Amino acid sequence: MNTDFLKYQAQTSPYPLGMEVSHAVGSYIYDSNNKKYLDFVAGVSACALGHQHPRVNQAIKDQLDKYSHVMVYGEYSQSPAVQYCKLLASLLPAPLDKTYLVNSGTEAIEGALKLARRTTGRSQLISCHNAYHGNTMGSMSVMGFEERKQIFRPLIPDVDFITFNNEEDLQKITTKTAGIILETIQGGAGFIQPHNDFLQKVRQRCTEVGAIMILDEIQPGFGRTGKLFGFQNYDVVPDIVVMGKGMGGGMPVGAFTASSAMMDLLSHDPKLGHITTFGGHPVIASACLATLQEITETNLMAEAMEKEKLFRTLLVHPLIEEIRGKGLMLAAMTESADITNEVILKCQDKGLILFWLLFEGCAIRITPPLTISNEEIREGCSIMLEVMNEILNKNI
C-alpha cells in the first residue's frame, strides 16, 4: 500500500511516516500488521474524543439514515447544524452568538479575514511572526514564516506583522487596521502562551481604534486547555473566534463565530459575501454536536488540567529542557532538532505516536485525546523516557 500511497497520492513532504493504518480505537492506532500505537497526537489535536468514540459514531450513523447533503450552505434549515450553532452560542460569551460553518480551519480563517474587512471598510490586516493560520492563499498571507510562503508570492497585500507578547508592537494597530489575528496560544512557534495580559492589551487597543480582534482557536479550542476555548483562560473576548480541528470528533470541519450584527453583513452588499457548498454538512454537524455535548457534559475539560500535571510530573529528563503549553496542548522542548527527530522516530518504533511542530524544530508535540487515561499517559511517558535514556547513554 505504501508504494501506491507514494505513487498516486500527492505528498506534503519528501519523507512521510508511511504507517499503513488498519484501524483505530480509543487512544490507539493499529497498523496493517496489527501492531498498536499509543496516540499522543490525536490527528494533530483533531480527535478530541479519541478514535471511534461511540457517541460520535452513533450520531454519524443516525444522521446517515436520515439525509446527507441536500443543499448549499445557508438555504435550508437542517436540524444538526441549527442545534449545533444554538448550543455553541449558549456556551460562548456575548456577543459571540452567530456561527458560520465551513469545511476546515483554513476556510474559517478566510471567512474571518473577509468579515474583518467587511465590518470595518479597512484593508490592513495584522498577524504575528511565526504565526500559522492555515495554508490557503489568504491564510498563508497572515502566516508569519517567510520560508514557507515566499515561493507562492504575491499574496494578499496590506498585511503587517508584530511579535507575539511584544506590547510595544501594539501601536502598529491603528485606525487603518481592519483586524488583527492571533493564535490564543501560538502553535507552530512552540506552544507559546500569552504573557502579562497581552491578549487583554490587544483587546483594549482594538477597541480604541475600531479594529477587529480575531482569535484563532483551531488548536487550543474544545476543551484542550481546560476551558472550552483557550481565550477563556485569559479574561478576554474577541470579535471573531475561529475554530476547527477538535470540534468535529475527527471529522473535517471549521467555523467562525461573531456577533449577529457582524455576521449578518455577509448576507448583503454584496449578497453571498461568503459561500460554501458543504459547510454545515448534516453528517459533519451531527458529529460536531455529539462532540460538543460530550466535552461539555463530562469532566473532560477539568481532567485535562490534571492530566497536564501528570505529564509534567512524569516527563523529567536531562534531554527535556522545559514543557510548554497548557492542558493537553503540550510541547516537550529538547536542545536540538536532531534530538527531537530521534525521539519522535524511535518512539514510533516502540509504539508511541509523537509529532513535530511546524516552525519550532526542538519541540515534541504532545496533544493526545482528551479521553486518554492516566494509565495510558504513564505508558507513553515511560516509552519517551526509555528512548531518551537510550539517546543519552549513546552520547556519553
C-alpha positions in Angstrom: 0.0 0.0 0.0 2.9 2.4 0.7 4.1 2.1 -2.9 0.6 3.2 -4.2 0.4 5.8 -1.4 3.6 7.5 -2.8 2.7 6.9 -6.4 -0.9 8.1 -6.5 -1.4 10.4 -3.5 0.2 13.9 -3.5 2.6 14.3 -0.7 3.3 17.2 1.7 6.9 16.3 2.4 9.7 14.1 0.9 9.7 11.7 3.8 6.1 10.8 5.1 6.0 8.5 8.1 4.1 6.0 5.9 2.4 3.9 8.6 -0.2 1.6 6.9 -3.3 2.1 9.1 -5.6 -0.8 9.7 -8.0 0.6 12.3 -8.1 2.9 15.4 -9.9 2.7 18.7 -9.8 4.9 21.7 -6.2 6.1 22.3 -4.6 3.6 19.9 -4.0 3.3 16.1 -3.3 -0.2 14.7 -1.2 -0.8 11.5 -1.7 -3.5 8.9 0.5 -5.9 10.9 -1.9 -5.3 13.9 0.8 -3.5 15.9 -0.8 -1.0 18.1 0.5 2.6 18.7 -0.5 4.8 21.6 -1.6 8.1 20.1 -0.1 11.2 21.8 -1.1 13.4 18.8 -4.8 12.8 18.2 -4.6 13.6 14.5 -2.8 16.9 15.4 -5.4 17.8 18.0 -8.4 16.9 15.8 -9.6 13.6 17.5 -10.5 15.3 20.8 -12.5 12.2 21.9 -10.1 9.7 20.6 -10.8 7.2 17.8 -14.2 5.7 17.1 -15.9 7.4 20.1 -19.3 5.7 20.5 -21.3 8.8 20.9 -19.8 10.5 17.8 -20.1 7.3 15.7 -23.7 6.8 16.6 -24.6 10.4 15.7 -23.0 9.9 12.3 -24.8 6.7 11.7 -28.2 8.1 12.8 -27.8 11.1 10.5 -26.8 9.0 7.5 -30.1 7.1 7.9 -32.0 10.5 7.6 -30.2 12.5 4.9 -26.8 13.7 3.8 -26.1 16.7 1.7 -29.2 18.3 0.3 -28.4 22.0 -0.4 -25.6 24.5 -0.4 -24.9 26.2 3.0 -27.4 28.7 4.3 -30.5 27.9 2.2 -32.3 25.1 4.1 -32.9 24.7 7.8 -31.2 21.5 8.8 -31.5 20.3 12.4 -27.9 19.1 13.1 -26.4 22.5 12.1 -29.1 24.6 13.8 -28.8 22.6 17.1 -25.0 22.8 17.0 -24.9 26.6 16.4 -27.5 27.2 19.1 -25.6 25.1 21.7 -22.3 26.8 20.7 -24.0 30.3 21.2 -25.1 29.3 24.7 -21.6 28.3 25.7 -19.8 31.4 24.3 -19.7 34.8 25.9 -21.7 37.7 24.5 -21.7 39.0 21.8 -20.5 35.8 20.1 -23.8 34.4 19.1 -23.8 33.5 15.4 -21.7 30.9 13.7 -20.8 30.2 10.1 -19.9 26.6 9.5 -17.3 25.7 6.9 -15.2 22.7 5.9 -11.8 23.4 7.5 -9.9 25.7 9.8 -8.1 27.5 6.9 -11.5 28.2 5.2 -12.8 29.6 8.6 -9.7 31.9 8.7 -10.5 33.1 5.2 -14.1 33.9 6.3 -12.9 35.7 9.4 -10.4 37.9 7.4 -13.1 38.8 4.9 -15.5 39.7 7.8 -13.0 42.0 9.4 -12.6 43.9 6.2 -16.3 43.9 5.5 -17.1 45.2 9.0 -14.6 48.0 9.1 -14.3 49.0 5.5 -10.5 49.0 6.0 -7.9 46.8 4.4 -4.9 46.4 6.7 -4.5 43.0 8.4 -2.0 42.3 11.2 -0.7 39.0 12.3 2.3 37.7 14.3 5.7 36.5 13.4 5.8 32.7 13.5 2.0 32.5 13.3 0.3 29.7 11.5 -3.4 30.0 10.4 -3.7 27.6 7.5 -2.3 27.2 4.0 -4.8 28.7 1.5 -3.8 32.0 0.0 -5.5 34.3 2.5 -4.4 32.2 5.5 -0.9 32.0 4.1 -0.8 35.7 3.8 -1.1 36.0 7.5 1.4 33.2 8.1 4.5 34.7 9.9 7.1 32.4 8.4 8.5 33.6 5.2 10.3 30.4 4.2 7.0 28.6 3.7 5.3 31.3 1.7 8.0 33.1 -0.4 7.6 30.8 -3.4 3.9 31.5 -3.6 4.0 35.3 -3.7 2.4 37.6 -4.5 -0.1 37.0 -1.7 -2.8 39.3 -0.2 -1.4 42.8 0.1 -1.6 45.1 3.1 -0.6 42.6 5.8 1.8 43.5 8.5 3.4 41.6 11.4 4.0 42.1 15.1 5.8 39.9 17.7 3.6 37.9 20.0 3.8 39.2 23.6 5.5 42.4 22.5 3.4 45.2 23.9 5.3 48.0 22.1 4.2 46.5 18.8 0.5 47.1 19.6 0.9 50.7 18.5 1.0 49.3 14.9 -2.7 48.6 15.3 -4.2 51.9 14.1 -7.4 53.4 12.6 -6.2 51.9 9.3 -6.3 48.3 10.7 -9.2 46.1 9.7 -8.2 43.4 12.1 -5.5 41.6 14.0 -5.4 37.9 14.0 -3.6 35.9 16.7 -3.5 32.3 17.9 -4.6 32.3 21.5 -1.6 30.1 22.1 0.9 30.1 19.3 1.0 26.6 17.9 3.7 26.2 15.2 6.0 28.6 17.1 6.3 26.3 20.0 3.0 26.4 22.1 3.8 29.9 23.4 1.2 31.3 25.8 0.3 35.0 26.1 2.1 36.7 29.0 1.4 39.9 31.1 -2.2 40.2 29.9 -1.1 40.5 26.3 -4.4 39.5 24.9 -6.3 41.9 27.1 -4.0 44.7 25.9 -4.6 43.7 22.3 -8.4 43.8 23.0 -8.0 47.3 24.5 -6.1 48.6 21.6 -8.5 47.2 19.1 -11.4 48.8 20.9 -9.6 52.1 20.9 -9.0 52.2 17.2 -12.1 50.3 16.0 -10.1 47.2 14.7 -11.5 43.7 14.8 -9.8 41.2 17.1 -9.7 37.7 15.7 -8.6 34.8 17.8 -7.6 31.5 16.1 -8.7 28.7 18.4 -8.2 25.9 15.9 -5.6 24.1 18.1 -6.5 25.1 21.7 -10.3 25.0 21.2 -12.8 22.5 22.5 -11.5 21.7 26.0 -7.8 21.1 25.3 -6.7 23.9 27.7 -9.2 23.2 30.4 -11.8 25.6 29.1 -14.0 25.2 26.1 -11.8 27.8 24.3 -8.3 28.9 25.2 -9.2 32.6 25.3 -11.5 31.9 28.3 -8.3 31.3 30.4 -7.1 34.9 29.7 -10.2 37.0 30.5 -10.7 38.4 27.0 -13.5 38.2 24.4 -12.5 38.5 20.7 -14.8 40.0 18.0 -14.4 36.8 15.9 -13.4 33.4 17.2 -12.1 30.8 14.6 -12.4 27.1 15.3 -11.7 23.7 13.7 -9.8 20.5 14.5 -11.2 19.2 17.8 -14.8 20.5 17.1 -15.6 17.5 14.8 -14.5 14.5 16.7 -12.2 13.6 13.9 -14.4 14.8 11.0 -13.4 17.7 8.7 -14.9 21.0 9.8 -14.2 24.6 10.6 -16.3 27.6 11.8 -16.1 31.2 12.7 -18.3 32.9 15.2 -19.1 36.6 15.8 -22.0 38.8 16.8 -25.2 38.7 14.8 -24.6 42.3 13.8 -21.3 41.5 12.2 -22.1 38.1 10.7 -25.2 39.4 9.0 -23.0 41.7 7.0 -22.0 38.7 4.9 -25.6 38.4 3.6 -25.9 41.7 1.7 -23.9 44.4 -0.1 -22.9 42.1 -1.7 -25.2 39.1 -1.2 -23.3 35.8 -0.9 -20.4 37.6 0.9 -19.1 34.1 1.9 -20.4 30.9 0.4 -19.6 27.2 0.6 -21.3 24.1 -0.7 -20.6 21.6 2.0 -20.4 23.9 5.1 -22.8 22.7 7.8 -23.0 19.3 6.2 -25.6 17.4 8.3 -23.4 14.3 8.9 -20.5 16.5 10.0 -22.7 18.8 12.1 -24.1 15.7 13.8 -20.6 14.7 14.7 -19.8 18.2 16.0 -22.9 18.3 18.1 -22.1 14.9 19.7 -18.6 16.0 20.3 -19.5 19.3 21.9 -22.2 17.6 24.1 -19.7 15.0 25.3 -17.0 17.6 26.1 -19.4 19.9 28.0 -21.5 17.2 29.8 -18.5 15.3 31.2 -15.4 16.2 33.3 -13.0 16.1 30.4 -12.1 19.7 30.5 -11.2 19.7 34.2 -9.4 16.4 33.8 -7.2 17.9 31.1 -5.6 20.1 33.7 -5.0 17.2 36.0 -3.5 15.2 33.1 -1.2 18.2 32.3 0.1 17.9 35.9 0.7 14.2 35.4 2.7 14.8 32.2 4.8 17.5 33.9 5.5 15.2 36.8 6.5 12.2 34.6 8.4 13.9 31.9 11.5 14.9 33.8 14.7 14.1 32.0 18.1 15.7 31.2 17.1 15.9 27.5 13.9 17.8 28.3 14.6 21.5 28.8 11.0 22.5 29.5 7.4 21.6 28.9 5.5 24.4 27.2 1.7 24.8 26.8 -1.4 24.3 28.8 -3.7 21.4 29.5 -3.3 18.7 26.8 -1.7 21.1 24.4 1.9 20.5 25.4 5.4 20.5 23.8 8.4 18.9 25.3 11.4 21.0 24.3 14.9 19.5 23.7 18.1 21.3 23.0 18.2 20.4 19.3 16.1 19.4 16.3 18.2 16.3 15.9 17.3 15.1 19.4 13.6 15.8 18.8 13.7 13.9 15.5 15.3 10.9 17.1 12.9 10.8 20.0 9.8 11.0 17.7 11.0 8.4 15.2 12.3 5.9 17.9 9.1 6.3 19.9 7.1 5.3 16.9 9.2 2.2 16.5 8.3 1.4 20.1 4.6 2.0 19.6 4.1 5.6 20.6 3.0 8.3 18.2 4.5 11.8 18.7 4.9 14.6 16.2 6.6 17.8 15.3 5.5 21.5 15.4 5.6 23.5 12.2 8.3 26.1 12.9 10.0 25.1 16.2 12.3 22.2 15.5 13.2 21.4 19.1 9.5 20.8 20.1 8.0 17.3 20.6 4.2 17.6 20.1 2.1 16.0 22.9 -1.6 16.6 22.1 -3.4 13.3 23.0 -7.1 12.8 23.0 -8.9 14.4 26.0 -10.2 10.9 26.8 -6.7 9.5 27.3 -6.4 7.7 30.7 -3.8 8.3 33.3 -2.6 4.7 32.8 -2.1 5.4 29.1 -0.2 8.7 29.9 2.1 6.7 32.1 2.6 4.1 29.4 3.5 6.7 26.8 5.8 8.7 29.1 7.6 5.6 30.0 8.4 4.9 26.3 9.6 8.5 25.9 11.9 8.3 28.9 13.2 4.9 27.7 14.1 6.3 24.3 15.7 9.4 25.8 17.8 7.3 28.1 19.0 5.3 25.1 19.9 8.6 23.3 21.6 9.9 26.4 23.6 6.7 27.0 24.6 6.5 23.4 26.1 10.0 23.5 28.0 9.5 26.8 
